[in-house]
Amino acid sequence: MPPTLASLVHHSSLKLTVRAGEDRLDVPVRWAHGSELADPVPYMEGGELLLITALKLDAEDPEAMRRYVRRLVGAGVVGLGFAVGVHYEDIPEALVAAAEKEGLPLLEVPRRTPFLAISKAVSAAIAAEQYQAVTAGFAAQRELTRQALTDSPEGLLGALAAQVDGWAALYDASGAVVAVAPEWAERRAGRLTADVERLRDRPAPASAVVGGEDRVELHSLGTGRRARAALAVGTAAALGTAERYALHSAIALLTLTTERSRALHAAEQRIGAAVLRMLLAGECDHARAVAGNLYGELLDAPFRLILAESASASAARARVEGAAAAGGGAAGAGAGAAGPARAGNAAGARGAAGGVLAVGSGADLLGQLVEVLEAAAARAGEAVLVVPDGERLVVLAVDGGAAVAACGEFAVALEASRAAGRDPGSAAAPVPASVAVPVCVEEEELVVGLSAPAGPIAAAGAYKQAEQALSVARRRGRCLVEHEELAAGSVLPLLGDDAVRAFADSLLRPLREHDATGRGDLVASLRAWLSRHGQWDAAAADLGVHRHTLRYRMRRVEEIVGRSLDDADVRMELWLALKATAAAGE
């Protein structure tokens, strides 16, 4: 339970006394906040216990106190704590009367109780509640996972209903009830068929809340664009944190359950996608529970997250739905990679050409990368988690393992192929036996971002690192960039962006136009002055001019660009502009 005013009043070390609103102490407290502002309302979010000493209040003015208390109540403040013995020996009657009239609980805080102690008590109670919710959520996940291993969904639905103190029902794609727990809820579940059909017509994943005698949440199940099933959960009130954990776990597990009728290959793909989602959501324990032994020790050892994307993906995102139908076959080439690497995959990844990946004209680079990673992992006996996502590919591979090495070799081979301008139909050049030559379609390219080593708890951070590296690779026209390169490198290569060059050109153009008239070398003077950190004598010596001449030129720079060189931000922008133009060879 969250902390309430009553729990704070009963806290033995706080010694709080109720002076008004004794019948409203069961209200939850979201935070305790001290403020001496005459009007703290703009800084309130609602649910606070406001602590004051009345430093800036005329607490003995009845009208002023009525206005003050009325505004607090309107802002959602749930209680007012007044410290006695500071500015007032006792709580003024005007404030007590105003609190009684507005129904605002008023607590007397003795001088020996610091406001900090009250804030700590509230914080500790909130932390305890959150810990309890998380612990209960993990326990629910374990129980739901255990029930999901049974032959029918009734056990999982029963466990979910017990966790949320309500009922749960599973529907098939047509909206028919498949299973209900407990049995008494069958009629209620049957009345939702029309709502389930409406949910089915929406793109998955979809959810809806339906009113009635219960509060019912509907959630679509399935990994495709159309729902394969639906889950309904009915409760008397909105779900709490622990119940929400249980519901999300059930959704993931039931999604896997509804896909069991498909081939094992497709089932493994969805397990991989679910595990990845759980890792990125910070649910490491649940991810391990769902994955079981499927990925060996991959989820316990440091891994790298690889994010690959076709170079045209960003521009094609607006057309991704239409392209999905046309490119379904190519996407399917990588679909099987969602499971752990198998020895059979290793054999299939090697073409009859002996080290050359033999593919037809419809093959795409993402599919080739999938095959290379699977083959390398299988040969080394490693587990690898590969999740195709449209024109993107997300990979978890053992840090320092064969799959990561193969990814780097694939990128090197691809860049060499681009540099040589090799015709896709020509014979492949000899390559190391450890990697297949990527067959590159002229208009198709691949960019890859590689995270730093990370563990399961840092999966979301690793994904962000890989995205950053992917973005840099795209801008620099490289096939692969590792995130560690970004931290160890210089910021100057980032200035090659077209937007940065355009900014630099617009900022420096007036100076160049001035210099073109032969009336002074302002650009060179500015560069020398900035490189010498504004030291007049040193910069003037570099230019071979008198320091007064240099001062005049810098005044002219200020006049022309309309900005002061005393501003550090202006100096920074001018220096970066100079660097950007130098990098561009201008």
KEKE-938686 format. One record per residue (C-alpha): x, y, z. Coordinates in nm, 4 decimals. Layout:
N
{{X, Y, Z}}
...
//
This chain:
586
{{0.0000, 0.0000, 0.0000}}
{{0.1248, 0.3547, -0.0688}}
{{0.1886, 0.5810, 0.2317}}
{{-0.1154, 0.7648, 0.3640}}
{{-0.1602, 1.0547, 0.6019}}
{{-0.2837, 0.8040, 0.8586}}
{{0.0365, 0.5982, 0.8330}}
{{0.2435, 0.9125, 0.8832}}
{{0.0363, 1.0148, 1.1854}}
{{0.0887, 0.6688, 1.3344}}
{{0.4642, 0.6822, 1.2606}}
{{0.6111, 0.6688, 1.6101}}
{{0.9163, 0.8852, 1.5428}}
{{0.7352, 1.1743, 1.3686}}
{{0.4981, 1.2693, 1.6554}}
{{0.2446, 1.4344, 1.4220}}
{{-0.0859, 1.5621, 1.5595}}
{{-0.4063, 1.5955, 1.3578}}
{{-0.5605, 1.9426, 1.3927}}
{{-0.8165, 1.9244, 1.1084}}
{{-0.9563, 1.6767, 0.8558}}
{{-0.9286, 1.3709, 1.0782}}
{{-1.1847, 1.1863, 0.8645}}
{{-0.9672, 1.2167, 0.5500}}
{{-0.6420, 1.0611, 0.6617}}
{{-0.6718, 0.7514, 0.4429}}
{{-0.5748, 0.9423, 0.1296}}
{{-0.2468, 0.8278, -0.0388}}
{{0.0534, 1.0619, -0.0267}}
{{0.2585, 1.0832, -0.3470}}
{{0.5313, 1.3023, -0.1953}}
{{0.6134, 1.5361, 0.0938}}
{{0.7314, 1.8805, -0.0129}}
{{0.8382, 2.1845, 0.1880}}
{{0.7629, 2.5297, 0.0488}}
{{0.7466, 2.8764, 0.2034}}
{{0.6059, 3.0387, -0.1098}}
{{0.2934, 3.2439, -0.0585}}
{{0.1479, 3.0552, -0.3559}}
{{0.3125, 2.7149, -0.4126}}
{{0.0285, 2.5889, -0.6328}}
{{0.2150, 2.6323, -0.9680}}
{{0.4732, 2.3824, -0.8412}}
{{0.2302, 2.1161, -0.7209}}
{{0.1303, 1.8081, -0.9211}}
{{-0.1348, 1.6739, -0.6840}}
{{-0.1120, 1.4172, -0.4077}}
{{0.1499, 1.6053, -0.2027}}
{{0.1739, 1.6642, 0.1694}}
{{0.2817, 2.0307, 0.1834}}
{{0.5091, 2.1262, 0.4747}}
{{0.5253, 2.4922, 0.5863}}
{{0.6373, 2.7194, 0.8707}}
{{0.4255, 3.0136, 0.7428}}
{{0.7344, 3.2285, 0.6934}}
{{0.5660, 3.4367, 0.4211}}
{{0.2036, 3.3865, 0.5181}}
{{-0.0249, 3.6016, 0.7298}}
{{-0.1499, 3.2892, 0.9012}}
{{-0.3700, 3.4857, 1.1425}}
{{-0.5745, 3.6503, 0.8640}}
{{-0.8919, 3.4369, 0.8176}}
{{-0.9616, 3.5563, 0.4631}}
{{-0.6013, 3.5075, 0.3499}}
{{-0.6002, 3.1568, 0.4964}}
{{-0.9290, 3.0654, 0.3285}}
{{-0.7865, 3.1686, -0.0100}}
{{-0.4591, 2.9867, 0.0590}}
{{-0.6222, 2.6594, 0.1648}}
{{-0.8790, 2.6735, -0.1151}}
{{-0.6012, 2.6971, -0.3770}}
{{-0.4139, 2.4064, -0.2195}}
{{-0.7224, 2.1873, -0.2307}}
{{-0.7858, 2.2871, -0.5918}}
{{-0.4281, 2.1846, -0.6813}}
{{-0.4799, 1.8383, -0.5326}}
{{-0.2685, 1.8823, -0.2184}}
{{-0.3809, 1.6040, 0.0180}}
{{-0.2518, 1.7449, 0.3450}}
{{-0.0811, 2.0392, 0.5121}}
{{0.1914, 2.0031, 0.7728}}
{{0.2541, 2.3074, 0.9953}}
{{0.5751, 2.3329, 1.1992}}
{{0.5056, 2.4920, 1.5382}}
{{0.7680, 2.6668, 1.7461}}
{{0.9360, 2.8280, 1.4468}}
{{0.7388, 3.1378, 1.3459}}
{{0.4248, 3.0501, 1.5399}}
{{0.4124, 2.8757, 1.8772}}
{{0.0830, 2.7168, 1.7777}}
{{-0.1119, 2.6772, 1.4555}}
{{-0.3191, 2.9953, 1.4127}}
{{-0.6921, 2.9426, 1.4486}}
{{-0.7516, 3.1125, 1.1130}}
{{-0.5594, 2.8323, 0.9378}}
{{-0.7274, 2.5585, 1.1437}}
{{-1.0724, 2.6971, 1.0608}}
{{-0.9910, 2.7259, 0.6886}}
{{-0.8620, 2.3691, 0.6766}}
{{-1.1719, 2.2390, 0.8572}}
{{-1.4008, 2.4226, 0.6178}}
{{-1.2258, 2.2956, 0.3030}}
{{-1.1776, 1.9423, 0.4404}}
{{-0.7974, 1.9616, 0.4122}}
{{-0.6146, 1.7480, 0.6723}}
{{-0.3914, 1.9718, 0.8859}}
{{-0.1047, 1.8108, 1.0750}}
{{0.0902, 1.9773, 1.3539}}
{{0.4634, 1.9116, 1.3221}}
{{0.6549, 1.9488, 1.6512}}
{{0.9728, 2.1518, 1.6506}}
{{1.1886, 1.8442, 1.7157}}
{{1.0615, 1.6769, 1.3948}}
{{1.2458, 1.8133, 1.0884}}
{{1.0680, 1.8257, 0.7573}}
{{1.3441, 1.6029, 0.6217}}
{{1.2344, 1.3224, 0.8523}}
{{0.8823, 1.3378, 0.7091}}
{{1.0142, 1.3406, 0.3510}}
{{1.2346, 1.0396, 0.4297}}
{{0.9425, 0.8517, 0.5817}}
{{0.7309, 0.9129, 0.2704}}
{{1.0190, 0.8217, 0.0381}}
{{1.0914, 0.5002, 0.2293}}
{{0.7259, 0.3968, 0.2196}}
{{0.7040, 0.4637, -0.1554}}
{{1.0266, 0.2690, -0.2175}}
{{0.8976, -0.0212, -0.0087}}
{{0.5750, -0.0262, -0.2061}}
{{0.7606, -0.0224, -0.5369}}
{{0.9953, -0.2990, -0.4232}}
{{0.7009, -0.5067, -0.3135}}
{{0.5332, -0.4519, -0.6491}}
{{0.8448, -0.5505, -0.8431}}
{{0.8996, -0.8571, -0.6243}}
{{0.5380, -0.9606, -0.6660}}
{{0.5700, -0.9011, -1.0390}}
{{0.8707, -1.1310, -1.0682}}
{{0.6945, -1.3971, -0.8612}}
{{0.3944, -1.3683, -1.0923}}
{{0.6191, -1.3984, -1.3960}}
{{0.7717, -1.7204, -1.2603}}
{{0.4320, -1.8713, -1.1838}}
{{0.2895, -1.7686, -1.5200}}
{{0.5916, -1.9090, -1.6993}}
{{0.5503, -2.2392, -1.5132}}
{{0.1834, -2.2546, -1.6087}}
{{0.2647, -2.1718, -1.9706}}
{{0.4541, -2.5000, -1.9974}}
{{0.1339, -2.6991, -1.9496}}
{{-0.0585, -2.8422, -2.2425}}
{{-0.3490, -2.5945, -2.2263}}
{{-0.3871, -2.2218, -2.1536}}
{{-0.6297, -2.2724, -1.8624}}
{{-0.3493, -2.2972, -1.6091}}
{{-0.1914, -1.9719, -1.7235}}
{{-0.5288, -1.7943, -1.7276}}
{{-0.6056, -1.9222, -1.3779}}
{{-0.2726, -1.7955, -1.2472}}
{{-0.3285, -1.4582, -1.4155}}
{{-0.6802, -1.4277, -1.2720}}
{{-0.5450, -1.4963, -0.9239}}
{{-0.2702, -1.2386, -0.9672}}
{{-0.5093, -0.9593, -1.0741}}
{{-0.7919, -1.0683, -0.8399}}
{{-1.0345, -1.0946, -1.1279}}
{{-1.0916, -1.3113, -1.4315}}
{{-0.9185, -1.3777, -1.7635}}
{{-1.0323, -1.5116, -2.0988}}
{{-0.8564, -1.6164, -2.4189}}
{{-1.0175, -1.5663, -2.7623}}
{{-0.9178, -1.7028, -3.1001}}
{{-0.8812, -1.4932, -3.4161}}
{{-1.2532, -1.5169, -3.4872}}
{{-1.3471, -1.3762, -3.1474}}
{{-1.4705, -1.7078, -3.0043}}
{{-1.3911, -1.7862, -2.6408}}
{{-1.1185, -2.0511, -2.6134}}
{{-1.0681, -2.0645, -2.2368}}
{{-1.1846, -1.8769, -1.9262}}
{{-1.0683, -1.8694, -1.5648}}
{{-1.2402, -1.8960, -1.3267}}
{{-1.5385, -2.0733, -1.4771}}
{{-1.7963, -1.8305, -1.3345}}
{{-1.6675, -1.5585, -1.5720}}
{{-1.7638, -1.7490, -1.8886}}
{{-2.0802, -1.5441, -1.9426}}
{{-1.8995, -1.2145, -1.8984}}
{{-1.6316, -1.3240, -2.1436}}
{{-1.8929, -1.4266, -2.3996}}
{{-2.0464, -1.0787, -2.4028}}
{{-1.7187, -0.9296, -2.5334}}
{{-1.7113, -1.1067, -2.8708}}
{{-1.8016, -0.7909, -3.0649}}
{{-1.5314, -0.5903, -2.8839}}
{{-1.2751, -0.8596, -2.9632}}
{{-1.3721, -0.8493, -3.3310}}
{{-1.3202, -0.4716, -3.3387}}
{{-0.9815, -0.5148, -3.1740}}
{{-0.8879, -0.7787, -3.4311}}
{{-0.9451, -0.5320, -3.7146}}
{{-0.6855, -0.2919, -3.5735}}
{{-0.3121, -0.3275, -3.6479}}
{{-0.1408, -0.5380, -3.3829}}
{{-0.0396, -0.4906, -3.1103}}
{{-0.3635, -0.3291, -3.0009}}
{{-0.5473, -0.2845, -2.6721}}
{{-0.8751, -0.1415, -2.5486}}
{{-1.0582, -0.0812, -2.2218}}
{{-1.4244, -0.1816, -2.2019}}
{{-1.6585, -0.0636, -1.9282}}
{{-1.9500, -0.2471, -1.7689}}
{{-1.9908, -0.4446, -1.4511}}
{{-1.6104, -0.4927, -1.4591}}
{{-1.3219, -0.2938, -1.5913}}
{{-1.2042, -0.5094, -1.8812}}
{{-0.8772, -0.4725, -2.0700}}
{{-0.8495, -0.6328, -2.4127}}
{{-0.5092, -0.7075, -2.5665}}
{{-0.4297, -0.8589, -2.9041}}
{{-0.1878, -1.1530, -2.9156}}
{{0.0471, -1.2448, -3.1960}}
{{0.3578, -1.1165, -3.3673}}
{{0.2042, -1.0516, -3.7096}}
{{0.0286, -0.7412, -3.8312}}
{{-0.3059, -0.9095, -3.7606}}
{{-0.3861, -1.0536, -3.4206}}
{{-0.3909, -1.4339, -3.3919}}
{{-0.5753, -1.4242, -3.0577}}
{{-0.6888, -1.1866, -2.7859}}
{{-0.6729, -1.1738, -2.4070}}
{{-0.9374, -1.0170, -2.1829}}
{{-0.8766, -0.9364, -1.8163}}
{{-1.1627, -0.8198, -1.5955}}
{{-1.1082, -0.6513, -1.2587}}
{{-1.3024, -0.4386, -1.0172}}
{{-1.0501, -0.1524, -1.0377}}
{{-0.7535, -0.0344, -1.2444}}
{{-0.4484, -0.2604, -1.2331}}
{{-0.1623, -0.1788, -0.9986}}
{{0.2063, -0.2119, -1.0757}}
{{0.2380, -0.5788, -0.9765}}
{{-0.0814, -0.6705, -1.1616}}
{{0.0438, -0.4850, -1.4691}}
{{0.3665, -0.6882, -1.4592}}
{{0.1611, -1.0080, -1.4458}}
{{-0.0580, -0.8981, -1.7369}}
{{0.2372, -0.8100, -1.9586}}
{{0.4019, -1.1408, -1.8764}}
{{0.0835, -1.3268, -1.9628}}
{{0.0566, -1.1397, -2.2925}}
{{0.4105, -1.2424, -2.3873}}
{{0.3605, -1.6010, -2.2792}}
{{0.0202, -1.6385, -2.4443}}
{{0.1631, -1.4916, -2.7609}}
{{0.4162, -1.7715, -2.7611}}
{{0.1480, -2.0268, -2.6765}}
{{-0.0744, -1.9237, -2.9674}}
{{0.2184, -1.9651, -3.2056}}
{{0.3006, -2.3233, -3.0991}}
{{0.0958, -2.4629, -3.3838}}
{{0.3420, -2.3193, -3.6317}}
{{0.6671, -2.4796, -3.7298}}
{{0.9405, -2.4923, -3.4665}}
{{1.1465, -2.2559, -3.6767}}
{{0.8810, -1.9827, -3.6602}}
{{0.8253, -2.0482, -3.2904}}
{{1.1938, -1.9958, -3.2167}}
{{1.1836, -1.6686, -3.4087}}
{{0.9070, -1.5352, -3.1900}}
{{1.0794, -1.6529, -2.8747}}
{{1.3840, -1.4573, -2.9836}}
{{1.1781, -1.1457, -3.0497}}
{{1.0038, -1.1763, -2.7132}}
{{1.3303, -1.2286, -2.5286}}
{{1.4800, -0.9253, -2.6987}}
{{1.1796, -0.7104, -2.6092}}
{{1.2035, -0.8230, -2.2472}}
{{1.5753, -0.7469, -2.2358}}
{{1.5217, -0.4009, -2.3831}}
{{1.2442, -0.3428, -2.1273}}
{{1.4803, -0.4352, -1.8430}}
{{1.3000, -0.7621, -1.7600}}
{{1.6168, -0.9729, -1.7531}}
{{1.4873, -1.2424, -1.5187}}
{{1.1762, -1.2891, -1.7261}}
{{1.3816, -1.3008, -2.0440}}
{{1.5944, -1.5808, -1.8965}}
{{1.2837, -1.7637, -1.7791}}
{{1.1253, -1.7505, -2.1234}}
{{1.4456, -1.8331, -2.3103}}
{{1.5363, -2.1225, -2.0822}}
{{1.8317, -2.3090, -2.2323}}
{{1.7481, -2.2053, -2.5869}}
{{2.0336, -1.9558, -2.6081}}
{{2.2837, -2.1299, -2.3830}}
{{2.4857, -1.8838, -2.1782}}
{{2.4266, -1.5908, -2.4134}}
{{2.2012, -1.4117, -2.1645}}
{{2.4518, -1.4569, -1.8808}}
{{2.7762, -1.3566, -2.0518}}
{{2.8813, -1.0197, -2.1993}}
{{2.7400, -0.9801, -2.5477}}
{{2.7453, -0.7317, -2.8335}}
{{2.4292, -0.5917, -2.9877}}
{{2.4487, -0.5593, -3.3643}}
{{2.1999, -0.3400, -3.5492}}
{{2.1979, -0.3693, -3.9277}}
{{1.9847, -0.1809, -4.1753}}
{{1.9630, -0.1341, -4.5484}}
{{2.0888, 0.2106, -4.6420}}
{{1.7550, 0.2927, -4.8025}}
{{1.5533, 0.2013, -4.4908}}
{{1.5191, 0.5554, -4.3586}}
{{1.3809, 0.6906, -4.6841}}
{{1.1602, 0.3849, -4.7292}}
{{0.9989, 0.3904, -4.3844}}
{{0.7009, 0.5812, -4.5192}}
{{0.6566, 0.3025, -4.7748}}
{{0.7444, 0.0110, -4.5470}}
{{0.3969, -0.1429, -4.5503}}
{{0.3820, -0.1517, -4.9285}}
{{0.7389, -0.2773, -4.9531}}
{{0.6707, -0.5570, -4.7036}}
{{0.4503, -0.7428, -4.9497}}
{{0.7030, -0.7129, -5.2337}}
{{0.9999, -0.7975, -5.0140}}
{{0.8385, -1.0735, -4.8116}}
{{1.0548, -1.3392, -4.9680}}
{{1.3746, -1.1547, -4.8851}}
{{1.2606, -1.0935, -4.5287}}
{{1.1799, -1.4602, -4.4975}}
{{1.5392, -1.5443, -4.5800}}
{{1.6376, -1.4069, -4.2408}}
{{1.3353, -1.5253, -4.0478}}
{{1.4892, -1.8497, -3.9400}}
{{1.7699, -1.6718, -3.7592}}
{{1.5636, -1.5943, -3.4546}}
{{1.6503, -1.9288, -3.2995}}
{{1.9930, -2.0464, -3.1866}}
{{2.2466, -2.1330, -3.4530}}
{{2.2283, -2.4923, -3.5742}}
{{2.4913, -2.7043, -3.7462}}
{{2.2592, -2.7438, -4.0437}}
{{2.2478, -2.3692, -4.0902}}
{{2.6260, -2.3607, -4.1035}}
{{2.6283, -2.6052, -4.3906}}
{{2.3591, -2.4159, -4.5763}}
{{2.5406, -2.0842, -4.5452}}
{{2.8294, -2.2061, -4.7568}}
{{2.7591, -2.2187, -5.1270}}
{{2.8968, -2.4741, -5.3692}}
{{3.1417, -2.2095, -5.4882}}
{{3.3624, -2.2753, -5.1831}}
{{3.3612, -1.9648, -4.9674}}
{{3.1415, -1.7579, -5.1974}}
{{2.7838, -1.6942, -5.0878}}
{{2.5838, -1.8091, -5.3870}}
{{2.2522, -1.6244, -5.3981}}
{{1.9957, -1.5411, -5.6597}}
{{1.9140, -1.1948, -5.7833}}
{{1.6431, -1.1566, -5.5167}}
{{1.8810, -1.2003, -5.2227}}
{{1.9381, -0.9018, -4.9971}}
{{2.2364, -0.8079, -4.7871}}
{{2.0465, -0.8465, -4.4593}}
{{1.9695, -1.2064, -4.5493}}
{{2.3329, -1.2671, -4.6389}}
{{2.4463, -1.1209, -4.3072}}
{{2.2041, -1.3483, -4.1216}}
{{2.3487, -1.6546, -4.2913}}
{{2.7061, -1.5474, -4.2206}}
{{2.6374, -1.4882, -3.8509}}
{{2.4466, -1.8160, -3.8114}}
{{2.7162, -2.0128, -3.9856}}
{{2.9992, -1.8629, -3.7809}}
{{2.8146, -1.9173, -3.4519}}
{{2.7274, -2.2756, -3.5423}}
{{3.0851, -2.3619, -3.6313}}
{{3.2068, -2.2204, -3.3002}}
{{2.9278, -2.3800, -3.0960}}
{{2.7971, -2.0392, -2.9891}}
{{2.4401, -1.9250, -2.9412}}
{{2.3254, -1.6179, -3.1312}}
{{1.9945, -1.4355, -3.1125}}
{{1.8936, -1.2800, -3.4445}}
{{1.5645, -1.0944, -3.4809}}
{{1.4694, -0.9687, -3.8286}}
{{1.2582, -0.6544, -3.8128}}
{{1.1548, -0.5431, -4.1595}}
{{1.4558, -0.3738, -4.3156}}
{{1.6406, -0.3957, -3.9864}}
{{1.8200, -0.6768, -3.8117}}
{{1.8872, -0.6964, -3.4367}}
{{2.1528, -0.9431, -3.3211}}
{{2.2839, -1.0484, -2.9816}}
{{2.6163, -1.2279, -3.0117}}
{{2.8816, -1.3360, -2.7617}}
{{3.1424, -1.0658, -2.7080}}
{{3.4682, -1.1698, -2.8682}}
{{3.3001, -1.4667, -3.0342}}
{{3.2933, -1.5978, -3.3875}}
{{2.9695, -1.4230, -3.4852}}
{{3.1020, -1.0774, -3.3962}}
{{3.4250, -1.1496, -3.5823}}
{{3.2288, -1.2716, -3.8833}}
{{3.0239, -0.9515, -3.8811}}
{{3.3427, -0.7468, -3.8996}}
{{3.4832, -0.9618, -4.1796}}
{{3.1561, -0.9373, -4.3706}}
{{3.1705, -0.5573, -4.3435}}
{{3.5317, -0.5476, -4.4627}}
{{3.4475, -0.7684, -4.7581}}
{{3.1438, -0.5568, -4.8431}}
{{3.3414, -0.2315, -4.8328}}
{{3.6146, -0.3875, -5.0468}}
{{3.3499, -0.4978, -5.2960}}
{{3.2078, -0.1465, -5.3101}}
{{3.5508, 0.0087, -5.3519}}
{{3.6365, -0.2240, -5.6378}}
{{3.3034, -0.1523, -5.8054}}
{{3.2644, -0.5235, -5.8701}}
{{2.9776, -0.6251, -6.1004}}
{{2.7320, -0.8396, -5.8993}}
{{2.7208, -1.0967, -6.1781}}
{{3.0954, -1.1368, -6.2101}}
{{3.3044, -1.4085, -6.0468}}
{{3.3875, -1.3502, -5.6849}}
{{3.7384, -1.2744, -5.5761}}
{{3.9104, -1.5186, -5.3362}}
{{3.8288, -1.4485, -4.9731}}
{{3.9138, -1.6053, -4.6384}}
{{3.7222, -1.9260, -4.5751}}
{{3.5732, -1.7773, -4.2586}}
{{3.3450, -1.5380, -4.4401}}
{{3.1283, -1.5454, -4.7474}}
{{3.1619, -1.2762, -5.0085}}
{{2.8605, -1.0468, -4.9955}}
{{2.6789, -1.0239, -5.3254}}
{{2.6040, -0.6535, -5.3579}}
{{2.3195, -0.5231, -5.5687}}
{{2.4174, -0.1864, -5.7149}}
{{2.1436, 0.0209, -5.5555}}
{{2.1437, -0.1767, -5.2298}}
{{2.3787, -0.1089, -4.9401}}
{{2.4088, -0.2117, -4.5778}}
{{2.5041, -0.0174, -4.2674}}
{{2.5818, -0.1817, -3.9333}}
{{2.6201, -0.0416, -3.5822}}
{{2.7955, -0.2451, -3.3120}}
{{2.7553, -0.1738, -2.9404}}
{{3.0203, -0.2017, -2.6721}}
{{3.0181, -0.5222, -2.4633}}
{{2.7162, -0.5302, -2.2318}}
{{2.5215, -0.7614, -2.0053}}
{{2.1482, -0.8346, -2.0023}}
{{2.0735, -0.5551, -1.7562}}
{{2.2279, -0.3028, -1.9976}}
{{2.0579, -0.4325, -2.3127}}
{{1.8602, -0.1116, -2.3655}}
{{2.1791, 0.0929, -2.3401}}
{{2.3537, -0.1401, -2.5828}}
{{2.0669, -0.0957, -2.8301}}
{{2.1049, 0.2813, -2.8063}}
{{2.4800, 0.2517, -2.8610}}
{{2.4237, 0.0383, -3.1691}}
{{2.1723, 0.2909, -3.3043}}
{{2.4207, 0.5736, -3.2527}}
{{2.6944, 0.3770, -3.4285}}
{{2.4501, 0.2923, -3.7089}}
{{2.3657, 0.6596, -3.7552}}
{{2.7342, 0.7538, -3.7749}}
{{2.8017, 0.4729, -4.0226}}
{{2.5211, 0.6007, -4.2437}}
{{2.6502, 0.9599, -4.2354}}
{{3.0101, 0.8598, -4.3020}}
{{2.9202, 0.6173, -4.5809}}
{{3.0783, 0.3251, -4.3959}}
{{2.9482, -0.0282, -4.3718}}
{{3.0201, -0.0812, -4.0010}}
{{3.0984, 0.1462, -3.7064}}
{{3.1635, 0.0274, -3.3517}}
{{3.0375, 0.2414, -3.0670}}
{{3.3794, 0.2306, -2.9033}}
{{3.5145, 0.4229, -3.2035}}
{{3.2820, 0.7120, -3.1227}}
{{3.4121, 0.7539, -2.7689}}
{{3.7766, 0.7182, -2.8727}}
{{3.7572, 0.9327, -3.1851}}
{{3.7327, 1.3011, -3.2582}}
{{3.4242, 1.5165, -3.3027}}
{{3.5663, 1.6609, -3.6225}}
{{3.4474, 1.3807, -3.8551}}
{{3.0934, 1.4613, -3.7435}}
{{3.1291, 1.8033, -3.9021}}
{{3.1043, 1.6422, -4.2445}}
{{2.7263, 1.6387, -4.2170}}
{{2.5553, 1.8396, -4.4940}}
{{2.3538, 2.0425, -4.2433}}
{{2.6711, 2.1405, -4.0552}}
{{2.8447, 2.2418, -4.3787}}
{{2.5442, 2.4502, -4.4812}}
{{2.5480, 2.6255, -4.1425}}
{{2.9214, 2.6918, -4.1712}}
{{2.8858, 2.8301, -4.5213}}
{{2.6063, 3.0697, -4.4241}}
{{2.8006, 3.1901, -4.1194}}
{{3.1325, 3.2491, -4.2979}}
{{3.0048, 3.3623, -4.6390}}
{{2.9875, 3.7363, -4.5454}}
{{3.3489, 3.7213, -4.4275}}
{{3.4633, 3.5494, -4.7455}}
{{3.2774, 3.8029, -4.9588}}
{{3.4533, 4.0821, -4.7658}}
{{3.7946, 3.9175, -4.8187}}
{{3.7216, 3.8733, -5.1889}}
{{3.7180, 4.2528, -5.2303}}
{{4.0800, 4.2697, -5.1112}}
{{3.9958, 4.4762, -4.8046}}
{{4.1511, 4.2397, -4.5503}}
{{4.1976, 3.8761, -4.4676}}
{{3.9252, 3.8378, -4.2033}}
{{3.8804, 3.4588, -4.2290}}
{{4.2514, 3.3836, -4.1786}}
{{4.2710, 3.6418, -3.9009}}
{{3.9714, 3.4903, -3.7242}}
{{4.1209, 3.1421, -3.7520}}
{{4.4546, 3.2562, -3.6089}}
{{4.2908, 3.4509, -3.3248}}
{{4.0671, 3.1598, -3.2252}}
{{4.3490, 2.9060, -3.2483}}
{{4.5506, 3.1273, -3.0092}}
{{4.2564, 3.1454, -2.7650}}
{{4.2194, 3.5199, -2.8165}}
{{4.5832, 3.6072, -2.7402}}
{{4.6423, 3.9195, -2.9475}}
{{5.0227, 3.9236, -2.9591}}
{{5.0602, 3.5525, -3.0441}}
{{4.7905, 3.5625, -3.3131}}
{{4.9262, 3.8835, -3.4626}}
{{5.2750, 3.7300, -3.4761}}
{{5.1358, 3.4255, -3.6608}}
{{4.9765, 3.6571, -3.9158}}
{{5.2736, 3.8945, -3.9396}}
{{5.0651, 4.2020, -3.8550}}
{{5.0502, 4.4500, -3.5675}}
{{4.8172, 4.3601, -3.2824}}
{{4.6186, 4.6812, -3.3406}}
{{4.5560, 4.5658, -3.6974}}
{{4.4301, 4.2347, -3.5655}}
{{4.2025, 4.4102, -3.3146}}
{{4.0548, 4.6166, -3.5978}}
{{3.9951, 4.3036, -3.8045}}
{{3.8160, 4.1290, -3.5164}}
{{3.5921, 4.4347, -3.4723}}
{{3.5099, 4.4112, -3.8421}}
{{3.4270, 4.0392, -3.7973}}
{{3.1838, 4.1325, -3.5206}}
{{3.0247, 4.4008, -3.7351}}
{{2.9869, 4.1758, -4.0378}}
{{2.8506, 3.8644, -3.8618}}
{{2.6472, 4.0769, -3.6201}}
{{2.7626, 3.8845, -3.3135}}
{{3.0025, 3.9515, -3.0284}}
{{3.3266, 3.7569, -2.9993}}
{{3.3033, 3.8006, -2.6226}}
{{3.0335, 3.5313, -2.6315}}
{{3.1885, 3.1859, -2.5867}}
{{2.9064, 3.0253, -2.7866}}
{{2.9777, 3.2569, -3.0805}}
{{3.3489, 3.1730, -3.0694}}
{{3.2649, 2.8006, -3.0572}}
{{3.0299, 2.8216, -3.3552}}
{{3.2799, 3.0195, -3.5615}}
{{3.5588, 2.7734, -3.4781}}
{{3.3425, 2.4726, -3.5720}}
{{3.2413, 2.6518, -3.8926}}
{{3.6060, 2.7026, -3.9813}}
{{3.6800, 2.3372, -3.9049}}
{{3.3825, 2.2192, -4.1095}}
{{3.4897, 2.4176, -4.4150}}
{{3.8480, 2.2955, -4.3717}}
{{3.7263, 1.9350, -4.3578}}
{{3.5318, 1.9965, -4.6788}}
{{3.8443, 2.1344, -4.8481}}
{{3.6989, 2.4832, -4.8895}}
//
